[in-house]
Amino acid sequence: MSPATSKQTNAETPGPIRLLGIDPGLCITGFGVIDRLGNKLTYVASGCIRTDAKMALPERLGIINRGIAEIVATYVPAQSSIEEVFLNKNPWSSLLLGQARGAAIGALVGAGLPVAEYGTMQIKQAVVGHGRATKAQVQHMVRRLLSLPGEPSPDAADALACAITHAHGGQGLGALSSAGRRKSGRLTSLPHAKS
């Protein structure tokens, strides 16, 4: 056997890449975990982190941060993605959403994960085919794309849609594995602190 043939025979087939999507919210933060192998997407898990509106804001942010950290420890994703904050008519609501998003990003970056950011319209375009899709249309398409037995909750569906967008992102998964910041599906990755 020639050396070239030997290399091809011994080369390991790469396994699936695990992706985590986050739909941030102060009351409900959705998460979705999928595996990508080539063009095939496989559902792994999804759900929601809930906080009580009667609790103080720092406690609620702590619940989100710890919840995301627990999800990362449980499912061990290689990459993550999160929906960007949209400007709400109520500035206070946008501010609270931004803080919830920051708590989630802090947990992801703290775990050493690269974080890609996608806008709401970009996610809807990637999953449904148009940026003005309804939540029900996103749920339906997520169910179809991942061959789920039922439709996930709206927040879990949005998180899975974010992960699907990342899986089929314009810059490709190879580009997402490197550290740095990119436009249009920006990648945010902070260097590890040196002790």
Secondary structure, DSSP 8 states (H G I E B T S, - for coil): --HHHHHHHH------EEEEEEE--SSEEEEEEEEEETTEEEEEEEEEEE--TTS-HHHHHHHHHHHHHHHHHHH--SEEEEE-----SSHHHHHHHHHHHHHHHHHHHHTT--EEEE-HHHHHHHHTSSTT--HHHHHHHHHHHTT-SS---HHHHHHHHHHHHHHT-TTHHHHHTSSS--SSSEEE-------
